[in-house]
Amino acid sequence: MVNQEYNDSNLEEEQNISISELLIKWNNVKVDKQKILIEEEKLKNKIKAFLKEKKWDKYFDKDTNISVTITESKRESIDKMQLKLLLSESDYNSVIKLTIYERLNILTKESRDRIKKMVR
């Protein structure tokens, strides 16, 4: 299921690898990762459906030594526009912390096409 091509070679040992070869390997890993994440989500949904069907909140499997629990979670988010309206600029700046970091963005043709569709 997963392409093992990138696992067989150690990138640190390869001295003369081109950027194109690195990007090809990166793309293979990304595609496999997406397939694995989709499969994982399907399995989670099946497990959750099974537990709900049995009306179980938790389960411990003795064969695999794996426990599963369904918990209800809440997520809070802050509306920054409302916060700006309520606070002065200095108060707002003291509440909101800005972290600067570097991020590598790699866009494939599919990614660019998806972004173009969203922008239209």
C-alpha positions in Angstrom: 0.0 0.0 0.0 2.7 2.5 0.9 5.5 3.3 -1.5 8.7 2.1 0.2 11.0 3.8 -2.3 11.9 6.7 -0.1 12.5 4.4 2.9 15.2 2.4 1.2 17.6 5.2 0.7 19.1 7.4 3.4 18.9 11.0 2.4 21.9 12.0 4.6 24.2 9.6 2.8 23.2 10.9 -0.7 25.6 13.7 -1.5 24.7 14.5 -5.1 21.0 14.5 -4.9 19.2 17.2 -6.9 16.4 19.4 -5.8 14.1 17.7 -8.4 14.9 14.2 -6.9 14.2 15.6 -3.4 10.8 17.0 -4.6 9.9 13.8 -6.3 10.6 11.9 -3.0 8.7 14.5 -1.0 5.7 14.2 -3.4 5.7 10.4 -3.1 5.8 10.6 0.7 3.0 13.2 0.6 0.7 11.1 -1.6 1.3 8.0 0.6 0.7 10.1 3.8 -2.7 11.3 2.3 -3.7 7.7 1.5 -2.7 6.5 5.0 -4.6 9.4 6.7 -7.7 8.6 4.6 -7.5 4.9 5.6 -6.9 5.9 9.2 -10.0 8.1 9.2 -12.1 5.3 7.7 -11.0 2.9 10.4 -11.7 5.4 13.1 -15.2 5.9 11.8 -15.8 2.2 11.7 -14.5 1.8 15.2 -16.7 4.7 16.4 -19.7 3.3 14.7 -19.1 -0.1 16.2 -18.8 1.3 19.7 -21.9 3.5 19.3 -23.9 0.5 18.0 -23.0 -1.5 21.1 -23.7 1.7 23.2 -20.2 1.6 24.6 -18.2 4.7 25.6 -15.0 2.8 26.0 -13.4 -0.5 25.1 -10.2 -2.3 26.0 -9.1 -5.0 23.6 -7.0 -7.7 25.5 -5.6 -9.2 22.3 -4.0 -6.0 21.0 -3.7 -4.2 24.4 -5.4 -1.1 22.8 -8.0 0.9 24.6 -10.6 3.2 22.8 -12.7 5.9 24.4 -15.3 8.2 22.9 -15.3 11.5 24.7 -17.2 14.7 23.9 -14.9 17.7 23.3 -15.5 21.4 22.9 -13.4 23.8 21.0 -13.4 27.5 21.7 -12.2 30.2 19.3 -11.8 33.9 19.7 -13.3 36.3 17.3 -10.4 38.7 16.8 -12.6 41.4 15.2 -14.9 41.5 18.2 -11.9 41.5 20.5 -10.5 44.5 18.6 -13.8 46.4 19.0 -13.9 45.7 22.8 -10.2 46.5 23.6 -8.0 49.4 23.0 -5.1 48.8 20.6 -2.5 48.5 23.5 -4.8 46.1 25.4 -5.3 44.0 22.2 -1.6 43.9 21.6 -0.9 42.7 25.1 -3.5 39.9 24.8 -2.6 38.7 21.3 0.9 37.1 21.1 2.6 37.1 17.7 5.0 34.4 16.9 7.2 34.6 13.8 8.5 31.4 12.3 9.7 30.1 8.9 7.4 27.8 7.0 8.2 25.9 3.8 5.3 25.8 1.4 5.5 23.3 -1.5 2.8 23.5 -4.1 2.2 20.7 -6.5 0.2 21.2 -9.7 -2.9 19.7 -7.9 -2.4 22.2 -5.0 -2.1 25.1 -7.4 -5.2 24.0 -9.3 -7.2 23.6 -6.0 -6.1 27.1 -4.9 -7.1 28.6 -8.2 -10.5 27.1 -7.9 -10.9 28.5 -4.4 -9.8 32.0 -5.5 -12.3 32.2 -8.4 
